[in-house]
Amino acid sequence: MSAVELASTFVRLGQLVERLQTLRGGSLDAFQAAVAQLLAELERAKFATSKAAAGVLNAPLPNEGGFIPASLSGQLGSVLTTVTAALLAEAERQKFLPIQDHLVSDKLRKLPSQATLTSTQTHLLDECIRCLECGAYRSASVMGWNLCYEYIRWWMWNDPTRRAAFNTKLQAKLDKKTSTPVYPAGIVAYDEFYSIKPTLGERDVLDFMKEAGLLSGVYDTLTARLRERNSYAHANDLVPTIYQANYYIEGLIDIITSAPFK
């Protein structure tokens, strides 16, 4: 059962229990029909609560002219309260994580209307938003940088002139021991950013872009944001707040939606 299906099941169960609470002083047939629905839903979901609920709710009930006696209504209410507590305990064991939409800034949510994103960038944006919604602020900050860096790197690569300028500087890098080019062919395909040897780190890429004259006015800000990302990504006792995470991420958005990237 998926998380969405599981959540829907708990909602239905809650509605059924609430209905039983309103029926416990009325028609016996209506009450028993609602009990059958509740037990069937519990059985379908394979909840541990199913057997216990069946044991107490399937017990024979006296009636007065087809109606549940008033003296029994209070007892049924206590039984249903117990069933509700068991369902709540079952829900807690499922480890649901609440989604808090309000923790995500409008600036982040509206980014697709401010910039054209690739499918990869859209995926990174979605992950950044989900981290914020779940309260994973450290992870959100890291994902925010990943989105910004991927946007800038693609901005360079997707333009033939900028790509050529970058590769010229990359090919000019010489090995200190042999004085031979470290990257003689430059980067031919975009996925080589992930596989080229020696590995090109994010700071390396930014440095080559700066040498190529592509990061005028933003290089220092970007490297400062990269150092801040490193403080989030490395194991330490840093515990960013939602305000710090959103401030950091919004600063990154301001960069990629301004010159020279816009």
C-alpha positions as CSV (number, residue, x, y, z in Angstrom):
1,M,0.0,0.0,0.0
2,S,1.4,3.4,-1.0
3,A,1.7,6.3,1.4
4,V,-1.2,8.0,-0.3
5,E,-3.4,4.9,-0.1
6,L,-2.4,4.4,3.5
7,A,-3.3,8.0,4.4
8,S,-6.6,7.7,2.6
9,T,-7.4,4.5,4.6
10,F,-6.8,6.2,7.9
11,V,-9.1,9.1,6.8
12,R,-11.9,6.6,5.9
13,L,-11.4,4.7,9.2
14,G,-11.7,7.9,11.1
15,Q,-14.9,8.8,9.3
16,L,-16.4,5.4,10.0
17,V,-15.6,5.5,13.7
18,E,-17.1,9.0,13.9
19,R,-20.2,7.7,12.1
20,L,-20.5,4.8,14.6
21,Q,-20.3,7.4,17.5
22,T,-23.4,9.1,16.0
23,L,-25.3,5.8,15.5
24,R,-24.7,4.2,18.9
25,G,-27.9,5.6,20.2
26,G,-30.1,4.8,17.2
27,S,-31.0,2.0,14.9
28,L,-29.3,-1.3,15.6
29,D,-29.3,-2.3,12.0
30,A,-27.6,1.0,10.9
31,F,-25.0,0.6,13.7
32,Q,-24.2,-3.0,12.7
33,A,-24.0,-2.1,9.0
34,A,-21.5,0.6,9.9
35,V,-19.5,-1.8,12.1
36,A,-19.3,-4.2,9.1
37,Q,-17.9,-1.4,7.0
38,L,-15.3,-0.6,9.6
39,L,-14.2,-4.2,10.1
40,A,-14.0,-4.7,6.3
41,E,-11.8,-1.7,5.9
42,L,-9.6,-2.8,8.8
43,E,-9.3,-6.3,7.3
44,R,-8.5,-4.9,3.8
45,A,-5.8,-2.8,5.2
46,K,-4.4,-5.7,7.3
47,F,-4.2,-3.6,10.4
48,A,-3.4,-5.2,13.7
49,T,-6.4,-3.4,15.2
50,S,-8.7,-5.6,13.0
51,K,-9.0,-8.6,15.3
52,A,-9.4,-6.6,18.5
53,A,-12.1,-4.4,17.0
54,A,-13.9,-7.4,15.6
55,G,-13.9,-9.0,19.1
56,V,-15.6,-6.1,20.8
57,L,-17.8,-4.7,18.0
58,N,-19.2,-8.1,16.8
59,A,-20.6,-8.9,20.2
60,P,-24.4,-9.5,20.2
61,L,-26.3,-6.3,21.2
62,P,-29.7,-6.2,22.8
63,N,-32.3,-3.9,21.2
64,E,-35.6,-2.2,22.0
65,G,-37.8,-2.3,19.0
66,G,-34.8,-2.3,16.7
67,F,-33.1,0.5,18.5
68,I,-30.0,0.4,20.8
69,P,-31.0,0.9,24.4
70,A,-29.9,4.2,25.9
71,S,-28.2,2.3,28.7
72,L,-25.9,0.6,26.2
73,S,-25.0,3.8,24.3
74,G,-22.4,4.9,26.8
75,Q,-20.7,1.5,26.8
76,L,-20.5,1.6,23.1
77,G,-19.0,5.0,23.2
78,S,-16.2,3.8,25.5
79,V,-15.6,0.8,23.1
80,L,-15.3,3.2,20.2
81,T,-12.9,5.4,22.1
82,T,-10.7,2.4,22.7
83,V,-10.8,1.5,19.0
84,T,-9.9,5.1,18.1
85,A,-6.9,5.0,20.4
86,A,-5.8,1.7,18.8
87,L,-6.1,3.3,15.4
88,L,-4.1,6.3,16.4
89,A,-1.4,4.0,17.8
90,E,-1.4,2.1,14.5
91,A,-1.0,5.4,12.6
92,E,1.9,6.5,14.8
93,R,3.7,3.2,14.0
94,Q,3.4,4.1,10.3
95,K,5.9,7.0,10.8
96,F,3.9,9.5,8.7
97,L,5.8,12.7,8.1
98,P,3.7,15.8,8.0
99,I,4.0,18.1,4.9
100,Q,4.0,21.7,5.8
101,D,3.5,23.8,2.7
102,H,3.9,27.1,4.4
103,L,7.5,26.4,5.1
104,V,8.4,26.9,1.4
105,S,8.9,30.5,0.3
106,D,6.9,31.9,-2.7
107,K,10.2,32.8,-4.4
108,L,11.2,29.2,-4.5
109,R,7.8,27.9,-5.6
110,K,7.6,30.5,-8.4
111,L,11.1,29.8,-9.8
112,P,9.7,27.9,-12.8
113,S,7.9,31.1,-13.9
114,Q,11.2,33.1,-13.5
115,A,13.6,30.7,-15.2
116,T,13.5,27.9,-17.8
117,L,14.4,24.7,-16.0
118,T,15.6,21.4,-17.5
119,S,14.1,18.2,-16.3
120,T,17.1,17.7,-14.0
121,Q,16.7,21.1,-12.5
122,T,13.0,20.6,-12.0
123,H,13.8,17.4,-10.1
124,L,16.3,19.2,-7.9
125,L,13.7,22.0,-7.3
126,D,11.1,19.4,-6.3
127,E,13.6,17.7,-3.9
128,C,14.5,21.1,-2.3
129,I,10.8,21.9,-1.8
130,R,10.1,18.5,-0.3
131,C,13.0,18.9,2.2
132,L,11.6,22.2,3.4
133,E,8.1,20.8,3.7
134,C,9.4,18.0,5.8
135,G,11.6,20.2,8.0
136,A,14.9,18.8,6.7
137,Y,16.5,22.3,6.5
138,R,20.1,21.2,6.2
139,S,19.2,18.9,3.3
140,A,17.1,21.6,1.7
141,S,20.1,24.0,1.8
142,V,22.3,21.4,0.0
143,M,19.6,20.7,-2.6
144,G,19.2,24.4,-3.1
145,W,22.9,24.7,-4.0
146,N,22.7,21.7,-6.2
147,L,19.8,23.4,-8.1
148,C,21.8,26.6,-8.4
149,Y,25.0,25.0,-9.5
150,E,23.3,22.7,-12.1
151,Y,21.5,25.8,-13.5
152,I,24.7,27.7,-13.9
153,R,26.7,24.8,-15.3
154,W,23.9,24.1,-17.9
155,W,23.7,27.9,-18.7
156,M,27.4,27.7,-19.7
157,W,27.2,24.4,-21.6
158,N,24.0,25.2,-23.5
159,D,25.6,28.2,-25.3
160,P,28.2,27.3,-27.9
161,T,30.2,30.5,-27.3
162,R,30.3,30.1,-23.5
163,R,31.1,26.4,-23.8
164,A,34.0,27.1,-26.1
165,A,35.4,29.8,-23.8
166,F,35.1,27.3,-20.9
167,N,36.8,24.5,-22.8
168,T,39.6,26.8,-23.9
169,K,40.5,27.5,-20.3
170,L,40.0,23.9,-19.3
171,Q,42.3,22.6,-22.1
172,A,45.0,25.2,-21.1
173,K,45.4,23.7,-17.6
174,L,48.8,22.0,-17.4
175,D,50.0,19.2,-15.1
176,K,52.5,20.8,-12.7
177,K,54.9,17.8,-13.0
178,T,54.8,17.1,-16.7
179,S,53.6,20.4,-18.2
180,T,51.2,18.5,-20.3
181,P,47.5,19.4,-20.6
182,V,45.4,17.8,-17.9
183,Y,42.2,17.9,-20.1
184,P,43.5,17.9,-23.6
185,A,40.1,17.3,-25.2
186,G,38.2,19.5,-22.9
187,I,34.6,18.3,-22.2
188,V,32.8,17.0,-25.3
189,A,29.5,15.8,-23.7
190,Y,27.7,17.2,-20.7
191,D,27.7,13.9,-18.8
192,E,31.5,14.1,-18.8
193,F,31.2,16.6,-15.9
194,Y,30.3,13.5,-13.8
195,S,32.9,11.2,-15.2
196,I,36.0,13.1,-16.4
197,K,39.3,12.3,-14.7
198,P,40.8,14.0,-12.8
199,T,37.4,14.9,-11.2
200,L,36.2,18.4,-11.7
201,G,34.8,19.7,-8.5
202,E,32.2,22.5,-8.2
203,R,34.9,25.0,-7.3
204,D,37.0,23.9,-10.2
205,V,34.1,24.5,-12.6
206,L,33.4,27.9,-11.1
207,D,37.1,28.8,-11.4
208,F,37.3,27.9,-15.0
209,M,34.2,29.8,-15.8
210,K,35.7,32.8,-14.0
211,E,38.8,32.5,-16.1
212,A,36.7,32.3,-19.2
213,G,35.1,35.6,-18.2
214,L,31.6,34.1,-17.6
215,L,31.1,35.0,-14.0
216,S,31.8,38.7,-13.8
217,G,30.2,40.2,-10.7
218,V,29.0,36.9,-9.2
219,Y,32.1,34.8,-8.7
220,D,32.8,35.9,-5.2
221,T,29.2,35.5,-4.2
222,L,29.0,32.0,-5.7
223,T,32.1,30.8,-4.0
224,A,30.9,32.2,-0.7
225,R,27.6,30.3,-1.2
226,L,29.6,27.2,-2.0
227,R,31.5,27.5,1.3
228,E,28.2,27.9,3.1
229,R,26.9,24.8,1.3
230,N,29.9,22.9,2.5
231,S,29.1,23.8,6.1
232,Y,25.7,22.2,5.6
233,A,26.9,19.2,3.8
234,H,29.7,18.1,6.1
235,A,29.2,16.3,9.4
236,N,29.0,18.9,12.2
237,D,26.6,20.2,14.8
238,L,25.1,22.9,12.6
239,V,21.3,23.0,13.0
240,P,19.9,25.5,10.5
241,T,16.4,27.0,11.1
242,I,13.7,27.3,8.5
243,Y,14.6,31.0,8.3
244,Q,18.3,30.4,7.7
245,A,17.5,27.7,5.0
246,N,15.0,29.9,3.2
247,Y,17.4,32.9,3.4
248,Y,20.2,30.8,1.9
249,I,18.0,29.3,-0.9
250,E,16.4,32.6,-1.8
251,G,19.9,34.1,-2.1
252,L,20.7,31.4,-4.6
253,I,17.5,32.1,-6.6
254,D,18.4,35.8,-6.7
255,I,21.7,34.8,-8.3
256,I,20.4,32.6,-11.1
257,T,17.5,34.9,-11.9
258,S,19.8,37.9,-12.4
259,A,22.7,38.9,-14.7
260,P,24.6,37.2,-16.2
261,F,22.3,34.2,-16.1
262,K,19.1,36.1,-16.9
